């Protein structure tokens, strides 16, 4: 059966394409489609334990069964934030004396001291 495969971010870069069509055996799962790609593009294998997937625009498990004509999307893990931002936030907290109170954090960021009761 023929499935359409969409790749995002780093996965797209490694495969050199954002969309591919591949034949997979009847009764294949999303994992089987992924394994077809890894055989063709071995560097994708580094993401095997961390990818997310969707079938026909709905998040799915790797064990989900595929049907002819399905669209499978693979997404690499998403990391967030920057150590610079985290450091800046921590530094602002230290300067303000904030100890977890949202009000203290906000007032510290604005350059005012937190209220003392």
SVG drawing of the C-alpha trace seen along z (x, -y; Angstrom):
<svg xmlns="http://www.w3.org/2000/svg" viewBox="-7 -50 30 57">
<polyline fill="none" stroke="black" stroke-width="0.4" points="0.0,0.0 1.1,-3.5 1.5,-6.1 2.4,-9.7 5.1,-10.7 5.7,-14.2 8.8,-15.2 9.4,-18.2 12.4,-20.2 15.6,-18.2 14.0,-15.1 13.3,-17.0 16.9,-18.2 18.3,-14.7 16.1,-13.2 16.4,-16.2 12.6,-16.3 9.5,-17.4 7.2,-14.9 7.8,-11.4 5.6,-8.5 6.5,-5.0 5.2,-1.5 4.7,0.4 3.2,3.9 -0.5,4.3 -1.1,4.3 1.9,2.0 2.1,-0.3 3.5,-3.8 6.6,-2.3 7.0,-0.1 6.8,-3.2 9.4,-4.9 11.7,-1.8 11.4,-2.0 12.7,-5.6 15.5,-4.7 16.7,-2.0 16.8,-4.6 18.1,-7.5 20.2,-5.9 20.8,-9.3 17.0,-9.4 17.6,-6.4 19.1,-8.7 15.5,-10.0 13.7,-6.6 13.2,-6.8 12.0,-10.4 9.8,-11.1 6.2,-12.1 3.8,-11.1 0.4,-11.8 -1.8,-9.9 -4.1,-12.0 -3.4,-15.1 -4.3,-13.4 -1.5,-12.5 -1.0,-8.8 1.1,-6.1 3.8,-4.3 1.7,-1.2 -1.2,-2.7 -2.2,-0.7 -2.0,-2.3 -4.3,-2.1 -3.6,-2.7 -3.4,-6.5 -2.8,-7.5 -0.7,-10.5 1.9,-10.0 3.8,-12.9 7.0,-12.5 8.1,-15.3 11.3,-15.4 11.4,-16.3 11.0,-20.0 13.3,-21.7 12.4,-24.9 13.8,-28.0 17.3,-29.4 19.8,-29.1 20.4,-32.8 16.7,-33.6 16.7,-31.2 19.9,-32.8 18.4,-36.3 15.2,-35.2 17.2,-33.7 19.4,-36.8 16.3,-39.0 14.8,-36.8 18.1,-37.0 18.2,-40.8 14.5,-41.2 14.7,-38.8 11.7,-36.9 11.2,-33.5 8.5,-32.1 5.7,-34.5 4.4,-35.6 3.8,-39.1 7.4,-39.3 8.8,-38.0 6.8,-40.5 7.7,-43.5 11.3,-42.4 11.4,-42.4 10.0,-45.9 12.8,-47.1 10.7,-47.5 11.3,-45.7 8.6,-43.2 6.2,-44.4 7.1,-43.3 4.2,-42.6"/>
</svg>
